Amino acid sequence: MRFAPESLPFVAPFAAVGALAALTGRPRLASASLALGAGVALFFRIPERDFEGGDSSIMASADGLVTGVEEVEDPEVGPGTFVRISTFLSVFDVHVQRAPVSGEVVDSRYTPGRKVAAFRQDAAEVNERHLVVIRREDGQRVGVRQIAGLVARRVVSYPRIGDRLERGQLIGLIKFGSRVDLLLPPGDLVRVARGDRIATGRSAVAELSSR
């Protein structure tokens, strides 16, 4: 299993304390520190997964619990309405995100903000967040919005405008939390509902519109 490089500043202090404790004959402290470091590292794990969905399948962009599926307007993604699939990430979920579709990045924007609980309805408007908009081959726009939560430290996004993404490609992570909104054109056929658990790299959440 791989780990995101962003884990180093968080894991290194535990490793250093563990090593120092071991050298000074304090095995209990060494074990506790190394165990805590290993637990923190798990937040940054990148599991290997094979997506078995067909070419028309839209992949989950995050691991977690689907907390809402609704039609919304989102001018930052594009004109008209979109179907928003909100996924809540607990501390036990994988915290990296992947591209749900292939296409070109046409927008990538960071918005500073608060850190209220991610399950709140207004979290997508008031919290720290980063939006990536992907233009698919059919010209439709898909948005992935990473939203920090109550204990999240920072949103990290890799793509830049003009980048070409492949479905399943790593696009970022949220350090220790919290919510990811996937915004799809209204013609796409959604395959998930509130209460479903999904996994990026494994779950198909919708099918491409045939029009």
C-alpha positions in Angstrom: 0.0 0.0 0.0 1.2 3.5 -0.9 0.9 6.6 1.2 0.4 10.2 0.1 3.6 12.3 0.5 1.6 14.9 2.5 1.7 12.4 5.4 5.4 13.0 6.2 5.0 16.2 8.3 2.4 14.4 10.5 4.1 11.0 10.8 7.7 12.1 11.2 7.4 13.5 14.7 5.9 10.3 16.0 8.7 8.3 14.4 11.3 10.6 15.8 9.9 10.4 19.3 9.6 6.6 19.0 13.2 6.3 17.9 14.5 8.5 20.6 12.5 6.7 23.3 13.8 3.3 22.0 17.4 4.6 22.2 16.9 5.9 25.7 15.4 2.7 27.1 11.7 3.7 27.2 10.0 0.9 25.2 6.5 1.7 26.2 6.7 5.3 25.0 8.5 4.1 21.8 5.7 1.6 21.1 2.9 4.1 21.8 4.5 6.8 19.6 5.1 4.4 16.7 1.5 3.1 17.0 0.1 6.6 16.9 2.3 7.4 13.9 1.0 4.3 12.1 -2.5 5.4 12.9 -2.0 8.8 11.5 -0.3 7.4 8.4 -3.5 5.4 7.6 -5.3 8.7 7.0 -3.1 9.1 4.0 -3.2 5.6 2.6 -3.7 5.0 -1.2 -5.1 1.5 -1.6 -4.7 -0.2 -4.9 -8.1 -0.7 -6.5 -9.4 -1.9 -9.9 -12.5 -0.2 -11.2 -14.7 -2.7 -13.1 -17.3 -0.2 -14.4 -17.8 0.1 -18.2 -16.8 3.0 -20.3 -20.0 4.8 -19.6 -19.7 4.4 -15.8 -19.0 7.4 -13.6 -16.7 6.5 -10.7 -17.1 7.6 -7.1 -14.7 10.4 -6.4 -14.4 9.6 -2.7 -14.8 6.9 -0.1 -17.6 7.4 2.5 -21.3 7.6 3.2 -23.7 9.2 0.7 -25.5 11.9 2.7 -27.5 13.5 -0.1 -28.5 13.3 -3.8 -30.2 16.4 -5.0 -30.5 18.7 -8.0 -28.9 22.1 -7.4 -27.7 25.2 -9.3 -23.9 25.7 -9.1 -22.6 28.6 -11.2 -19.0 27.8 -10.3 -19.4 24.5 -12.2 -21.4 25.8 -15.1 -24.9 27.1 -16.1 -28.0 25.2 -15.4 -28.6 22.6 -12.8 -26.5 19.6 -11.6 -27.1 16.5 -9.6 -25.0 16.8 -6.4 -23.9 13.6 -4.7 -22.5 14.4 -1.3 -20.2 11.9 0.4 -19.2 12.2 4.1 -15.7 10.9 5.0 -15.3 9.6 8.5 -11.9 9.4 10.2 -11.8 5.7 9.2 -12.3 6.3 5.4 -9.6 6.7 2.8 -9.0 10.4 2.3 -7.7 10.6 -1.2 -9.9 11.5 -4.1 -9.9 10.3 -7.7 -11.2 11.7 -11.0 -14.8 10.3 -11.6 -14.5 10.7 -15.4 -11.9 11.4 -18.0 -11.6 14.8 -19.5 -9.9 18.2 -19.5 -9.6 20.4 -16.3 -11.3 23.7 -17.2 -11.4 25.2 -13.8 -9.5 24.7 -10.5 -10.3 27.1 -7.7 -9.5 27.2 -4.0 -11.8 29.1 -1.6 -10.7 29.7 2.0 -13.3 29.4 4.7 -14.5 28.0 8.0 -14.4 24.4 9.4 -17.9 23.7 10.5 -19.2 20.1 10.6 -19.2 18.7 7.1 -22.6 17.2 7.4 -24.2 20.6 7.8 -26.2 21.7 4.8 -24.2 25.0 4.4 -20.7 23.4 4.7 -20.3 23.6 0.9 -20.8 27.4 1.0 -18.9 28.4 4.2 -16.1 25.9 4.7 -12.6 25.8 3.1 -13.0 24.0 -0.2 -11.5 23.3 -3.6 -13.4 22.8 -6.8 -12.1 21.0 -9.9 -14.3 21.1 -13.0 -13.7 18.5 -15.7 -15.0 18.8 -19.2 -15.9 15.4 -20.6 -15.5 14.2 -24.2 -19.3 15.0 -24.7 -18.7 18.6 -23.6 -20.6 18.2 -20.3 -19.0 19.5 -17.1 -18.5 17.5 -14.0 -17.5 19.1 -10.7 -15.6 17.6 -7.8 -15.6 19.8 -4.7 -13.5 18.9 -1.7 -14.8 20.4 1.5 -12.9 20.6 4.8 -14.8 19.7 8.0 -14.6 20.1 11.7 -11.2 18.4 12.2 -9.9 18.7 8.7 -6.6 20.5 8.4 -6.3 21.3 4.8 -7.7 20.5 1.3 -5.0 19.5 -1.2 -5.8 19.4 -5.0 -3.3 18.3 -7.7 -4.9 19.2 -11.1 -4.4 22.5 -12.8 -6.4 24.1 -15.6 -5.5 22.5 -18.9 -4.5 19.2 -17.4 -5.9 16.0 -19.0 -7.3 13.6 -16.4 -8.1 9.9 -16.8 -10.9 8.3 -14.8 -9.4 7.0 -11.6 -6.4 9.3 -11.5 -5.6 10.8 -8.1 -6.7 14.4 -7.9 -6.1 15.2 -4.2 -6.9 14.6 -0.6 -8.4 16.1 2.5 -6.2 16.0 5.5 -8.3 14.2 8.2 -11.8 14.6 6.7 -14.5 15.4 5.6 -16.9 15.8 2.6 -16.7 15.6 -1.2 -19.5 16.8 -3.5 -19.7 15.3 -7.0 -21.7 17.4 -9.4 -23.1 15.7 -12.6 -25.2 16.9 -15.5 -28.9 16.2 -14.8 -29.1 13.8 -17.8 -26.8 11.3 -16.1 -28.4 8.2 -14.5 -27.6 8.2 -10.8 -27.0 4.7 -9.3 -26.7 5.6 -5.6 -28.9 6.9 -2.9 -28.6 8.5 0.5 -27.3 6.0 3.0 -25.2 4.0 0.5 -21.5 3.5 1.2 -19.2 4.0 -1.8 -15.5 3.7 -2.5 -13.4 5.5 -5.0 -11.8 3.2 -7.5 -14.4 0.6 -6.9 -18.0 2.0 -7.0 -19.9 3.3 -9.9 -22.2 6.2 -8.9 -23.9 7.0 -12.2 -24.0 6.3 -15.9 -23.2 8.8 -18.7 -26.1 10.4 -20.4 -26.7 8.9 -23.9 -27.7 12.2 -25.4 
